[in-house]
Amino acid sequence: MSTSAASTTDLTDKQRRILRYLREEGDTQTYFKSRLIGDDLGMTAKEVGTNMTAIAEGEFDVDVEKWGYSSSTTWQVTV
């Protein structure tokens, strides 16, 4: 079992949903706003931002870095 698969079990449902979203959308997009992720997943920007920290600090096949803030936190994502 890979590290990313093993670590995924430690994530909450919201974190798994965000990670799945980033994997799917990360092939065509590099920067994501918390507000827009939340709109697509039915969460608030605050919920996304809070849960992105666990993804950014974890060892997954997606690299997440807090990149900027302008009307909503922007995340740089590399798949």
CYANA upper distance limits for C-alpha pairs under 8 A (distance plus 0.5 A):
  1 MET  CA      5 ALA  CA      6.97
  1 MET  CA      6 ALA  CA      7.07
  2 SER  CA      6 ALA  CA      6.73
  3 THR  CA      7 SER  CA      6.52
  3 THR  CA     59 GLU  CA      7.48
  3 THR  CA     60 PHE  CA      7.67
  4 SER  CA      8 THR  CA      6.60
  4 SER  CA     59 GLU  CA      6.54
  4 SER  CA     60 PHE  CA      4.94
  4 SER  CA     61 ASP  CA      6.72
  5 ALA  CA      9 THR  CA      7.70
  5 ALA  CA     60 PHE  CA      8.38
  6 ALA  CA     10 ASP  CA      8.34
  7 SER  CA     11 LEU  CA      7.79
  7 SER  CA     58 GLY  CA      7.91
  7 SER  CA     59 GLU  CA      7.60
  7 SER  CA     60 PHE  CA      7.93
  8 THR  CA     16 ARG  CA      7.47
  8 THR  CA     60 PHE  CA      8.41
 11 LEU  CA     15 GLN  CA      6.14
 11 LEU  CA     16 ARG  CA      6.52
 11 LEU  CA     54 ALA  CA      8.20
 12 THR  CA     16 ARG  CA      6.70
 13 ASP  CA     17 ARG  CA      6.69
 14 LYS  CA     18 ILE  CA      6.72
 14 LYS  CA     51 ASN  CA      7.65
 15 GLN  CA     19 LEU  CA      6.57
 15 GLN  CA     51 ASN  CA      6.11
 15 GLN  CA     52 MET  CA      7.55
 15 GLN  CA     54 ALA  CA      8.00
 15 GLN  CA     55 ILE  CA      7.54
 16 ARG  CA     20 ARG  CA      6.55
 17 ARG  CA     21 TYR  CA      6.64
 17 ARG  CA     41 LEU  CA      8.25
 18 ILE  CA     22 LEU  CA      6.67
 18 ILE  CA     37 ILE  CA      8.26
 18 ILE  CA     41 LEU  CA      8.25
 18 ILE  CA     48 VAL  CA      8.03
 18 ILE  CA     52 MET  CA      8.09
 19 LEU  CA     23 ARG  CA      6.69
 19 LEU  CA     55 ILE  CA      7.56
 19 LEU  CA     62 VAL  CA      8.34
 20 ARG  CA     24 GLU  CA      6.72
 21 TYR  CA     25 GLU  CA      6.50
 21 TYR  CA     26 GLY  CA      8.48
 22 LEU  CA     26 GLY  CA      5.69
 22 LEU  CA     62 VAL  CA      8.05
 22 LEU  CA     77 VAL  CA      7.95
 22 LEU  CA     79 VAL  CA      8.43
 23 ARG  CA     27 ASP  CA      7.71
 23 ARG  CA     62 VAL  CA      7.33
 23 ARG  CA     79 VAL  CA      6.93
 25 GLU  CA     29 GLN  CA      6.64
 26 GLY  CA     30 THR  CA      6.54
 26 GLY  CA     77 VAL  CA      7.05
 26 GLY  CA     78 THR  CA      7.10
 26 GLY  CA     79 VAL  CA      6.22
 27 ASP  CA     79 VAL  CA      7.10
 29 GLN  CA     77 VAL  CA      8.48
 30 THR  CA     76 GLN  CA      6.23
 30 THR  CA     77 VAL  CA      5.69
 30 THR  CA     78 THR  CA      6.92
 31 TYR  CA     74 THR  CA      6.96
 31 TYR  CA     75 TRP  CA      6.04
 31 TYR  CA     76 GLN  CA      5.16
 31 TYR  CA     77 VAL  CA      6.60
 32 PHE  CA     36 LEU  CA      7.70
 32 PHE  CA     37 ILE  CA      7.49
 32 PHE  CA     74 THR  CA      5.96
 32 PHE  CA     75 TRP  CA      5.64
 32 PHE  CA     76 GLN  CA      7.06
 32 PHE  CA     77 VAL  CA      7.90
 33 LYS  CA     37 ILE  CA      6.83
 33 LYS  CA     72 SER  CA      6.46
 33 LYS  CA     73 THR  CA      6.09
 33 LYS  CA     74 THR  CA      4.87
 33 LYS  CA     75 TRP  CA      6.73
 34 SER  CA     38 GLY  CA      6.52
 34 SER  CA     45 ALA  CA      5.33
 34 SER  CA     46 LYS  CA      7.99
 34 SER  CA     48 VAL  CA      6.15
 34 SER  CA     49 GLY  CA      6.49
 34 SER  CA     72 SER  CA      6.48
 34 SER  CA     73 THR  CA      6.08
 34 SER  CA     74 THR  CA      6.90
 34 SER  CA     75 TRP  CA      8.03
 35 ARG  CA     39 ASP  CA      6.69
 35 ARG  CA     44 THR  CA      7.20
 35 ARG  CA     45 ALA  CA      4.84
 35 ARG  CA     48 VAL  CA      8.22
 35 ARG  CA     72 SER  CA      6.42
 35 ARG  CA     73 THR  CA      8.18
 36 LEU  CA     40 ASP  CA      6.83
 36 LEU  CA     45 ALA  CA      8.13
 37 ILE  CA     41 LEU  CA      6.65
 37 ILE  CA     43 MET  CA      8.32
 37 ILE  CA     45 ALA  CA      8.02
 37 ILE  CA     48 VAL  CA      7.65
 38 GLY  CA     42 GLY  CA      6.02
 38 GLY  CA     43 MET  CA      4.79
 38 GLY  CA     44 THR  CA      5.61
 38 GLY  CA     45 ALA  CA      5.90
 38 GLY  CA     47 GLU  CA      8.16
 38 GLY  CA     48 VAL  CA      6.60
 39 ASP  CA     43 MET  CA      6.87
 39 ASP  CA     44 THR  CA      7.74
 43 MET  CA     47 GLU  CA      6.63
 43 MET  CA     48 VAL  CA      7.20
 44 THR  CA     48 VAL  CA      6.91
 45 ALA  CA     49 GLY  CA      6.59
 45 ALA  CA     72 SER  CA      7.70
 46 LYS  CA     50 THR  CA      6.55
 47 GLU  CA     51 ASN  CA      6.68
 48 VAL  CA     52 MET  CA      6.40
 49 GLY  CA     53 THR  CA      7.32
 49 GLY  CA     73 THR  CA      7.75
 50 THR  CA     54 ALA  CA      8.41
 51 ASN  CA     55 ILE  CA      7.50
 52 MET  CA     56 ALA  CA      6.49
 52 MET  CA     64 VAL  CA      8.44
 53 THR  CA     57 GLU  CA      6.55
 54 ALA  CA     58 GLY  CA      6.46
 55 ILE  CA     59 GLU  CA      8.26
 55 ILE  CA     60 PHE  CA      7.99
 55 ILE  CA     64 VAL  CA      7.52
 56 ALA  CA     63 ASP  CA      7.09
 56 ALA  CA     64 VAL  CA      5.24
 56 ALA  CA     65 GLU  CA      6.74
 61 ASP  CA     79 VAL  CA      6.89
 62 VAL  CA     77 VAL  CA      7.30
 62 VAL  CA     78 THR  CA      6.24
 62 VAL  CA     79 VAL  CA      5.15
 63 ASP  CA     77 VAL  CA      6.10
 63 ASP  CA     78 THR  CA      5.55
 63 ASP  CA     79 VAL  CA      6.96
 64 VAL  CA     75 TRP  CA      7.01
 64 VAL  CA     76 GLN  CA      6.27
 64 VAL  CA     77 VAL  CA      5.21
 64 VAL  CA     78 THR  CA      7.18
 65 GLU  CA     75 TRP  CA      6.13
 65 GLU  CA     76 GLN  CA      5.69
 65 GLU  CA     77 VAL  CA      7.10
 66 LYS  CA     73 THR  CA      7.88
 66 LYS  CA     74 THR  CA      6.88
 66 LYS  CA     75 TRP  CA      5.20
 66 LYS  CA     76 GLN  CA      6.86
 67 TRP  CA     73 THR  CA      8.09
 67 TRP  CA     74 THR  CA      6.01
 67 TRP  CA     75 TRP  CA      5.58
 67 TRP  CA     76 GLN  CA      6.20
 68 GLY  CA     73 THR  CA      6.38
 68 GLY  CA     74 THR  CA      5.51
 68 GLY  CA     75 TRP  CA      7.50
 69 TYR  CA     73 THR  CA      4.89
 69 TYR  CA     74 THR  CA      6.25
 70 SER  CA     74 THR  CA      8.04
